[in-house]
């Protein structure tokens, strides 16, 4: 019964479901990326992988603090 209710809510709010599922995926990738980069040691030189990871994190935060509230206001 609970699964049917969840599927019904996903069909009712497909944009919200996609945002939430995408956020879970991004958080998992950020966690895994941080773990992999930490296991590879201290960055030397420019540290491009670290900058990429930080850029993804910044984009994720900006998405939730700017894009999502704007979307909710226009909805």
MARTI-620333 format. One record per atom (N, C-alpha, C, O): residue number from 1; residue in one letter; atom name; x, y negated, z negated. Coordinates in nm, 4 decimals, padded with zeros to 6 digits. Example, Ala and Ser with C-alpha at 12.3 -4.5 7.8 and 13.67 -1.06 7.14 Angstrom:
<atoms>
+------+------+------+----------+----------+----------+
! resi ! resn ! name !       xx !       yy !       zz !
+------+------+------+----------+----------+----------+
!    1 !    A !    N !  01.3190 !  00.5690 ! -00.7800 !
!    1 !    A !   CA !  01.2300 !  00.4500 ! -00.7800 !
!    1 !    A !    C !  01.3200 !  00.3300 ! -00.7800 !
!    1 !    A !    O !  01.4236 !  00.3319 ! -00.8465 !
!    2 !    S !    N !  01.2850 !  00.2250 ! -00.7080 !
!    2 !    S !   CA !  01.3670 !  00.1060 ! -00.7140 !
!    2 !    S !    C !  01.2900 ! -00.0030 ! -00.7870 !
!    2 !    S !    O !  01.3409 ! -00.1138 ! -00.8039 !
+------+------+------+----------+----------+----------+
</atoms>
This chain:
<atoms>
+------+------+------+----------+----------+----------+
! resi ! resn ! name !       xx !       yy !       zz !
+------+------+------+----------+----------+----------+
!    1 !    X !    N !  00.0819 !  00.1198 !  00.0000 !
!    1 !    X !   CA !  00.0000 !  00.0000 !  00.0000 !
!    1 !    X !    C !  00.0864 ! -00.1264 !  00.0000 !
!    1 !    X !    O !  00.0549 ! -00.2225 !  00.0701 !
!    2 !    X !    N !  00.1931 ! -00.1271 ! -00.0765 !
!    2 !    X !   CA !  00.2785 ! -00.2456 ! -00.0856 !
!    2 !    X !    C !  00.3477 ! -00.2731 !  00.0476 !
!    2 !    X !    O !  00.3652 ! -00.3889 !  00.0856 !
!    3 !    X !    N !  00.3869 ! -00.1682 !  00.1183 !
!    3 !    X !   CA !  00.4536 ! -00.1864 !  00.2470 !
!    3 !    X !    C !  00.3587 ! -00.2456 !  00.3502 !
!    3 !    X !    O !  00.3987 ! -00.3291 !  00.4314 !
!    4 !    X !    N !  00.2350 ! -00.2030 !  00.3472 !
!    4 !    X !   CA !  00.1360 ! -00.2578 !  00.4405 !
!    4 !    X !    C !  00.1124 ! -00.4061 !  00.4136 !
!    4 !    X !    O !  00.0957 ! -00.4846 !  00.5070 !
!    5 !    X !    N !  00.1110 ! -00.4440 !  00.2871 !
!    5 !    X !   CA !  00.0947 ! -00.5855 !  00.2525 !
!    5 !    X !    C !  00.2130 ! -00.6686 !  00.2975 !
!    5 !    X !    O !  00.1968 ! -00.7821 !  00.3423 !
!    6 !    X !    N !  00.3323 ! -00.6119 !  00.2853 !
!    6 !    X !   CA !  00.4532 ! -00.6817 !  00.3294 !
!    6 !    X !    C !  00.4527 ! -00.7014 !  00.4802 !
!    6 !    X !    O !  00.4862 ! -00.8092 !  00.5293 !
!    7 !    X !    N !  00.4149 ! -00.5981 !  00.5533 !
!    7 !    X !   CA !  00.4081 ! -00.6082 !  00.6996 !
!    7 !    X !    C !  00.3030 ! -00.7105 !  00.7407 !
!    7 !    X !    O !  00.3238 ! -00.7853 !  00.8363 !
!    8 !    X !    N !  00.1908 ! -00.7146 !  00.6701 !
!    8 !    X !   CA !  00.0860 ! -00.8122 !  00.7012 !
!    8 !    X !    C !  00.1364 ! -00.9545 !  00.6787 !
!    8 !    X !    O !  00.1072 ! -01.0439 !  00.7582 !
!    9 !    X !    N !  00.2119 ! -00.9762 !  00.5707 !
!    9 !    X !   CA !  00.2663 ! -01.1097 !  00.5469 !
!    9 !    X !    C !  00.3708 ! -01.1466 !  00.6519 !
!    9 !    X !    O !  00.3786 ! -01.2625 !  00.6928 !
!   10 !    X !    N !  00.4505 ! -01.0503 !  00.6956 !
!   10 !    X !   CA !  00.5494 ! -01.0782 !  00.8002 !
!   10 !    X !    C !  00.4819 ! -01.1170 !  00.9308 !
!   10 !    X !    O !  00.5316 ! -01.2030 !  01.0036 !
!   11 !    X !    N !  00.3704 ! -01.0548 !  00.9602 !
!   11 !    X !   CA !  00.2977 ! -01.0907 !  01.0824 !
!   11 !    X !    C !  00.2283 ! -01.2255 !  01.0695 !
!   11 !    X !    O !  00.2108 ! -01.2964 !  01.1687 !
!   12 !    X !    N !  00.1887 ! -01.2610 !  00.9480 !
!   12 !    X !   CA !  00.1220 ! -01.3887 !  00.9261 !
!   12 !    X !    C !  00.2202 ! -01.5041 !  00.9380 !
!   12 !    X !    O !  00.1865 ! -01.6088 !  00.9934 !
!   13 !    X !    N !  00.3425 ! -01.4858 !  00.8862 !
!   13 !    X !   CA !  00.4443 ! -01.5912 !  00.8844 !
!   13 !    X !    C !  00.5719 ! -01.5423 !  00.9531 !
!   13 !    X !    O !  00.6713 ! -01.5166 !  00.8854 !
!   14 !    X !    N !  00.5714 ! -01.5288 !  01.0857 !
!   14 !    X !   CA !  00.6896 ! -01.4721 !  01.1534 !
!   14 !    X !    C !  00.8129 ! -01.5621 !  01.1467 !
!   14 !    X !    O !  00.9249 ! -01.5116 !  01.1384 !
!   15 !    X !    N !  00.7946 ! -01.6946 !  01.1502 !
!   15 !    X !   CA !  00.9097 ! -01.7849 !  01.1454 !
!   15 !    X !    C !  00.9750 ! -01.7766 !  01.0082 !
!   15 !    X !    O !  01.0973 ! -01.7670 !  00.9978 !
!   16 !    X !    N !  00.8944 ! -01.7802 !  00.9037 !
!   16 !    X !   CA !  00.9492 ! -01.7701 !  00.7680 !
!   16 !    X !    C !  01.0193 ! -01.6362 !  00.7481 !
!   16 !    X !    O !  01.1247 ! -01.6299 !  00.6846 !
!   17 !    X !    N !  00.9623 ! -01.5307 !  00.8011 !
!   17 !    X !   CA !  01.0243 ! -01.3981 !  00.7875 !
!   17 !    X !    C !  01.1588 ! -01.3940 !  00.8594 !
!   17 !    X !    O !  01.2553 ! -01.3383 !  00.8072 !
!   18 !    X !    N !  01.1654 ! -01.4523 !  00.9776 !
!   18 !    X !   CA !  01.2916 ! -01.4536 !  01.0521 !
!   18 !    X !    C !  01.3972 ! -01.5363 !  00.9788 !
!   18 !    X !    O !  01.5143 ! -01.4986 !  00.9756 !
!   19 !    X !    N !  01.3565 ! -01.6484 !  00.9203 !
!   19 !    X !   CA !  01.4505 ! -01.7317 !  00.8454 !
!   19 !    X !    C !  01.5021 ! -01.6571 !  00.7232 !
!   19 !    X !    O !  01.6221 ! -01.6573 !  00.6959 !
!   20 !    X !    N !  01.4120 ! -01.5937 !  00.6503 !
!   20 !    X !   CA !  01.4532 ! -01.5213 !  00.5298 !
!   20 !    X !    C !  01.5436 ! -01.4025 !  00.5624 !
!   20 !    X !    O !  01.6460 ! -01.3826 !  00.4970 !
!   21 !    X !    N !  01.5067 ! -01.3245 !  00.6618 !
!   21 !    X !   CA !  01.5890 ! -01.2096 !  00.6987 !
!   21 !    X !    C !  01.7240 ! -01.2533 !  00.7547 !
!   21 !    X !    O !  01.8265 ! -01.1906 !  00.7279 !
!   22 !    X !    N !  01.7233 ! -01.3601 !  00.8316 !
!   22 !    X !   CA !  01.8495 ! -01.4142 !  00.8821 !
!   22 !    X !    C !  01.9385 ! -01.4645 !  00.7700 !
!   22 !    X !    O !  02.0606 ! -01.4499 !  00.7756 !
!   23 !    X !    N !  01.8776 ! -01.5235 !  00.6680 !
!   23 !    X !   CA !  01.9540 ! -01.5724 !  00.5537 !
!   23 !    X !    C !  02.0179 ! -01.4578 !  00.4768 !
!   23 !    X !    O !  02.1327 ! -01.4676 !  00.4335 !
!   24 !    X !    N !  01.9441 ! -01.3503 !  00.4604 !
!   24 !    X !   CA !  02.0011 ! -01.2329 !  00.3930 !
!   24 !    X !    C !  02.1194 ! -01.1799 !  00.4737 !
!   24 !    X !    O !  02.2220 ! -01.1433 !  00.4163 !
!   25 !    X !    N !  02.1061 ! -01.1757 !  00.6046 !
!   25 !    X !   CA !  02.2143 ! -01.1281 !  00.6903 !
!   25 !    X !    C !  02.3370 ! -01.2191 !  00.6804 !
!   25 !    X !    O !  02.4496 ! -01.1708 !  00.6679 !
!   26 !    X !    N !  02.3152 ! -01.3501 !  00.6859 !
!   26 !    X !   CA !  02.4274 ! -01.4444 !  00.6775 !
!   26 !    X !    C !  02.4966 ! -01.4332 !  00.5422 !
!   26 !    X !    O !  02.6195 ! -01.4345 !  00.5352 !
!   27 !    X !    N !  02.4186 ! -01.4223 !  00.4345 !
!   27 !    X !   CA !  02.4789 ! -01.4079 !  00.3014 !
!   27 !    X !    C !  02.5626 ! -01.2802 !  00.2931 !
!   27 !    X !    O !  02.6720 ! -01.2811 !  00.2366 !
!   28 !    X !    N !  02.5121 ! -01.1723 !  00.3487 !
!   28 !    X !   CA !  02.5883 ! -01.0478 !  00.3490 !
!   28 !    X !    C !  02.7170 ! -01.0604 !  00.4291 !
!   28 !    X !    O !  02.8217 ! -01.0104 !  00.3880 !
!   29 !    X !    N !  02.7086 ! -01.1275 !  00.5438 !
!   29 !    X !   CA !  02.8288 ! -01.1465 !  00.6256 !
!   29 !    X !    C !  02.9294 ! -01.2390 !  00.5583 !
!   29 !    X !    O !  03.0500 ! -01.2159 !  00.5672 !
!   30 !    X !    N !  02.8815 ! -01.3429 !  00.4913 !
!   30 !    X !   CA !  02.9722 ! -01.4309 !  00.4186 !
!   30 !    X !    C !  03.0416 ! -01.3557 !  00.3049 !
!   30 !    X !    O !  03.1613 ! -01.3734 !  00.2823 !
!   31 !    X !    N !  02.9665 ! -01.2724 !  00.2341 !
!   31 !    X !   CA !  03.0259 ! -01.1935 !  00.1261 !
!   31 !    X !    C !  03.1309 ! -01.0968 !  00.1809 !
!   31 !    X !    O !  03.2423 ! -01.0892 !  00.1293 !
!   32 !    X !    N !  03.0945 ! -01.0239 !  00.2851 !
!   32 !    X !   CA !  03.1883 ! -00.9278 !  00.3437 !
!   32 !    X !    C !  03.3098 ! -00.9993 !  00.4017 !
!   32 !    X !    O !  03.4226 ! -00.9526 !  00.3858 !
!   33 !    X !    N !  03.2879 ! -01.1114 !  00.4684 !
!   33 !    X !   CA !  03.3996 ! -01.1870 !  00.5252 !
!   33 !    X !    C !  03.4932 ! -01.2388 !  00.4186 !
!   33 !    X !    O !  03.6150 ! -01.2359 !  00.4362 !
!   34 !    X !    N !  03.4380 ! -01.2865 !  00.3078 !
!   34 !    X !   CA !  03.5211 ! -01.3332 !  00.1971 !
!   34 !    X !    C !  03.6031 ! -01.2182 !  00.1400 !
!   34 !    X !    O !  03.7222 ! -01.2332 !  00.1127 !
!   35 !    X !    N !  03.5385 ! -01.1034 !  00.1221 !
!   35 !    X !   CA !  03.6089 ! -00.9866 !  00.0686 !
!   35 !    X !    C !  03.7221 ! -00.9438 !  00.1617 !
!   35 !    X !    O !  03.8324 ! -00.9144 !  00.1156 !
!   36 !    X !    N !  03.6959 ! -00.9402 !  00.2900 !
!   36 !    X !   CA !  03.7994 ! -00.9000 !  00.3865 !
!   36 !    X !    C !  03.9146 ! -00.9997 !  00.3878 !
!   36 !    X !    O !  04.0315 ! -00.9609 !  00.3900 !
!   37 !    X !    N !  03.8808 ! -01.1284 !  00.3863 !
!   37 !    X !   CA !  03.9872 ! -01.2290 !  00.3893 !
!   37 !    X !    C !  04.0674 ! -01.2289 !  00.2593 !
!   37 !    X !    O !  04.1888 ! -01.2491 !  00.2621 !
!   38 !    X !    N !  04.0022 ! -01.2069 !  00.1471 !
!   38 !    X !   CA !  04.0763 ! -01.2002 !  00.0211 !
!   38 !    X !    C !  04.1681 ! -01.0785 !  00.0168 !
!   38 !    X !    O !  04.2777 ! -01.0848 ! -00.0389 !
!   39 !    X !    N !  04.1237 ! -00.9691 !  00.0750 !
!   39 !    X !   CA !  04.2074 ! -00.8492 !  00.0743 !
!   39 !    X !    C !  04.3267 ! -00.8617 !  00.1680 !
!   39 !    X !    O !  04.4243 ! -00.7880 !  00.1540 !
!   40 !    X !    N !  04.3200 ! -00.9542 !  00.2632 !
!   40 !    X !   CA !  04.4316 ! -00.9721 !  00.3567 !
!   40 !    X !    C !  04.5402 ! -01.0625 !  00.3001 !
!   40 !    X !    O !  04.6455 ! -01.0779 !  00.3620 !
!   41 !    X !    N !  04.5170 ! -01.1219 !  00.1852 !
!   41 !    X !   CA !  04.6195 ! -01.2037 !  00.1213 !
!   41 !    X !    C !  04.5949 ! -01.3520 !  00.1376 !
!   41 !    X !    O !  04.4948 ! -01.3954 !  00.1945 !
!   42 !    X !    N !  04.6886 ! -01.4273 !  00.0864 !
!   42 !    X !   CA !  04.6804 ! -01.5727 !  00.0892 !
!   42 !    X !    C !  04.6963 ! -01.6220 !  00.2326 !
!   42 !    X !    O !  04.7816 ! -01.5718 !  00.3058 !
!   43 !    X !    N !  04.6149 ! -01.7202 !  00.2739 !
!   43 !    X !   CA !  04.6292 ! -01.7702 !  00.4110 !
!   43 !    X !    C !  04.7613 ! -01.8441 !  00.4293 !
!   43 !    X !    O !  04.8044 ! -01.9205 !  00.3429 !
!   44 !    X !    N !  04.8233 ! -01.8198 !  00.5419 !
!   44 !    X !   CA !  04.9466 ! -01.8905 !  00.5765 !
!   44 !    X !    C !  04.9217 ! -01.9662 !  00.7063 !
!   44 !    X !    O !  04.8394 ! -01.9252 !  00.7882 !
!   45 !    X !    N !  04.9908 ! -02.0731 !  00.7239 !
!   45 !    X !   CA !  04.9711 ! -02.1532 !  00.8446 !
!   45 !    X !    C !  04.8414 ! -02.2310 !  00.8368 !
!   45 !    X !    O !  04.8091 ! -02.2883 !  00.7328 !
!   46 !    X !    N !  04.7671 ! -02.2334 !  00.9459 !
!   46 !    X !   CA !  04.6428 ! -02.3101 !  00.9514 !
!   46 !    X !    C !  04.5285 ! -02.2412 !  00.8802 !
!   46 !    X !    O !  04.4385 ! -02.3091 !  00.8308 !
!   47 !    X !    N !  04.5282 ! -02.1102 !  00.8729 !
!   47 !    X !   CA !  04.4200 ! -02.0391 !  00.8056 !
!   47 !    X !    C !  04.2897 ! -02.0428 !  00.8825 !
!   47 !    X !    O !  04.1837 ! -02.0651 !  00.8239 !
!   48 !    X !    N !  04.2960 ! -02.0212 !  01.0126 !
!   48 !    X !   CA !  04.1762 ! -02.0291 !  01.0966 !
!   48 !    X !    C !  04.0622 ! -01.9380 !  01.0517 !
!   48 !    X !    O !  03.9472 ! -01.9818 !  01.0550 !
!   49 !    X !    N !  04.0873 ! -01.8137 !  01.0098 !
!   49 !    X !   CA !  03.9742 ! -01.7315 !  00.9638 !
!   49 !    X !    C !  03.9038 ! -01.7917 !  00.8426 !
!   49 !    X !    O !  03.7812 ! -01.7864 !  00.8323 !
!   50 !    X !    N !  03.9821 ! -01.8492 !  00.7506 !
!   50 !    X !   CA !  03.9215 ! -01.9119 !  00.6343 !
!   50 !    X !    C !  03.8389 ! -02.0340 !  00.6750 !
!   50 !    X !    O !  03.7300 ! -02.0560 !  00.6220 !
!   51 !    X !    N !  03.8901 ! -02.1119 !  00.7676 !
!   51 !    X !   CA !  03.8148 ! -02.2292 !  00.8150 !
!   51 !    X !    C !  03.6855 ! -02.1871 !  00.8839 !
!   51 !    X !    O !  03.5825 ! -02.2532 !  00.8703 !
!   52 !    X !    N !  03.6914 ! -02.0777 !  00.9573 !
!   52 !    X !   CA !  03.5698 ! -02.0267 !  01.0209 !
!   52 !    X !    C !  03.4664 ! -01.9828 !  00.9195 !
!   52 !    X !    O !  03.3475 ! -02.0111 !  00.9345 !
!   53 !    X !    N !  03.5118 ! -01.9134 !  00.8160 !
!   53 !    X !   CA !  03.4208 ! -01.8686 !  00.7105 !
!   53 !    X !    C !  03.3593 ! -01.9876 !  00.6373 !
!   53 !    X !    O !  03.2397 ! -01.9877 !  00.6081 !
!   54 !    X !    N !  03.4394 ! -02.0869 !  00.6081 !
!   54 !    X !   CA !  03.3891 ! -02.2069 !  00.5422 !
!   54 !    X !    C !  03.2907 ! -02.2789 !  00.6334 !
!   54 !    X !    O !  03.1883 ! -02.3286 !  00.5863 !
!   55 !    X !    N !  03.3199 ! -02.2853 !  00.7626 !
!   55 !    X !   CA !  03.2282 ! -02.3494 !  00.8576 !
!   55 !    X !    C !  03.0931 ! -02.2802 !  00.8625 !
!   55 !    X !    O !  02.9895 ! -02.3465 !  00.8676 !
!   56 !    X !    N !  03.0930 ! -02.1472 !  00.8611 !
!   56 !    X !   CA !  02.9663 ! -02.0732 !  00.8599 !
!   56 !    X !    C !  02.8897 ! -02.1023 !  00.7314 !
!   56 !    X !    O !  02.7680 ! -02.1207 !  00.7342 !
!   57 !    X !    N !  02.9604 ! -02.1064 !  00.6189 !
!   57 !    X !   CA !  02.8956 ! -02.1382 !  00.4920 !
!   57 !    X !    C !  02.8368 ! -02.2779 !  00.4903 !
!   57 !    X !    O !  02.7258 ! -02.2981 !  00.4410 !
!   58 !    X !    N !  02.9100 ! -02.3742 !  00.5436 !
!   58 !    X !   CA !  02.8601 ! -02.5122 !  00.5500 !
!   58 !    X !    C !  02.7369 ! -02.5203 !  00.6397 !
!   58 !    X !    O !  02.6393 ! -02.5869 !  00.6051 !
!   59 !    X !    N !  02.7408 ! -02.4537 !  00.7536 !
!   59 !    X !   CA !  02.6256 ! -02.4540 !  00.8435 !
!   59 !    X !    C !  02.5045 ! -02.3907 !  00.7766 !
!   59 !    X !    O !  02.3920 ! -02.4377 !  00.7943 !
!   60 !    X !    N !  02.5266 ! -02.2849 !  00.7002 !
!   60 !    X !   CA !  02.4180 ! -02.2180 !  00.6289 !
!   60 !    X !    C !  02.3553 ! -02.3109 !  00.5256 !
!   60 !    X !    O !  02.2329 ! -02.3188 !  00.5159 !
!   61 !    X !    N !  02.4370 ! -02.3806 !  00.4492 !
!   61 !    X !   CA !  02.3860 ! -02.4738 !  00.3482 !
!   61 !    X !    C !  02.3127 ! -02.5897 !  00.4143 !
!   61 !    X !    O !  02.2052 ! -02.6283 !  00.3685 !
!   62 !    X !    N !  02.3680 ! -02.6451 !  00.5198 !
!   62 !    X !   CA !  02.3004 ! -02.7547 !  00.5899 !
!   62 !    X !    C !  02.1677 ! -02.7098 !  00.6493 !
!   62 !    X !    O !  02.0709 ! -02.7859 !  00.6507 !
!   63 !    X !    N !  02.1630 ! -02.5877 !  00.6980 !
!   63 !    X !   CA !  02.0383 ! -02.5345 !  00.7517 !
!   63 !    X !    C !  01.9293 ! -02.5365 !  00.6457 !
!   63 !    X !    O !  01.8176 ! -02.5813 !  00.6714 !
!   64 !    X !    N !  01.9622 ! -02.4875 !  00.5258 !
!   64 !    X !   CA !  01.8618 ! -02.4802 !  00.4194 !
!   64 !    X !    C !  01.8298 ! -02.6149 !  00.3576 !
!   64 !    X !    O !  01.7191 ! -02.6339 !  00.3072 !
!   65 !    X !    N !  01.9235 ! -02.7092 !  00.3598 !
!   65 !    X !   CA !  01.8972 ! -02.8381 !  00.2962 !
!   65 !    X !    C !  01.8433 ! -02.9436 !  00.3926 !
!   65 !    X !    O !  01.7873 ! -03.0442 !  00.3488 !
!   66 !    X !    N !  01.8594 ! -02.9220 !  00.5227 !
!   66 !    X !   CA !  01.8131 ! -03.0214 !  00.6205 !
!   66 !    X !    C !  01.7056 ! -02.9637 !  00.7127 !
!   66 !    X !    O !  01.5959 ! -03.0188 !  00.7217 !
!   67 !    X !    N !  01.7357 ! -02.8552 !  00.7800 !
!   67 !    X !   CA !  01.6466 ! -02.8035 !  00.8836 !
!   67 !    X !    C !  01.5184 ! -02.7451 !  00.8253 !
!   67 !    X !    O !  01.4092 ! -02.7753 !  00.8735 !
!   68 !    X !    N !  01.5306 ! -02.6622 !  00.7224 !
!   68 !    X !   CA !  01.4120 ! -02.5986 !  00.6660 !
!   68 !    X !    C !  01.3159 ! -02.7011 !  00.6071 !
!   68 !    X !    O !  01.1964 ! -02.6919 !  00.6352 !
!   69 !    X !    N !  01.3602 ! -02.7988 !  00.5267 !
!   69 !    X !   CA !  01.2635 ! -02.8988 !  00.4786 !
!   69 !    X !    C !  01.1989 ! -02.9795 !  00.5912 !
!   69 !    X !    O !  01.0804 ! -03.0119 !  00.5835 !
!   70 !    X !    N !  01.2748 ! -03.0122 !  00.6948 !
!   70 !    X !   CA !  01.2148 ! -03.0837 !  00.8086 !
!   70 !    X !    C !  01.1095 ! -02.9990 !  00.8780 !
!   70 !    X !    O !  01.0044 ! -03.0495 !  00.9174 !
!   71 !    X !    N !  01.1375 ! -02.8708 !  00.8928 !
!   71 !    X !   CA !  01.0408 ! -02.7803 !  00.9540 !
!   71 !    X !    C !  00.9135 ! -02.7723 !  00.8701 !
!   71 !    X !    O !  00.8027 ! -02.7753 !  00.9236 !
!   72 !    X !    N !  00.9305 ! -02.7621 !  00.7378 !
!   72 !    X !   CA !  00.8131 ! -02.7523 !  00.6508 !
!   72 !    X !    C !  00.7311 ! -02.8802 !  00.6523 !
!   72 !    X !    O !  00.6087 ! -02.8741 !  00.6404 !
!   73 !    X !    N !  00.7945 ! -02.9956 !  00.6665 !
!   73 !    X !   CA !  00.7187 ! -03.1215 !  00.6724 !
!   73 !    X !    C !  00.6413 ! -03.1357 !  00.8020 !
!   73 !    X !    O !  00.5323 ! -03.1929 !  00.8031 !
!   74 !    X !    N !  00.6960 ! -03.0845 !  00.9111 !
!   74 !    X !   CA !  00.6282 ! -03.0983 !  01.0396 !
!   74 !    X !    C !  00.5229 ! -02.9911 !  01.0611 !
!   74 !    X !    O !  00.4405 ! -03.0031 !  01.1518 !
!   75 !    X !    N !  00.5239 ! -02.8893 !  00.9817 !
!   75 !    X !   CA !  00.4295 ! -02.7784 !  00.9967 !
!   75 !    X !    C !  00.2952 ! -02.8142 !  00.9465 !
!   75 !    X !    O !  00.2035 ! -02.7322 !  00.9516 !
+------+------+------+----------+----------+----------+
</atoms>
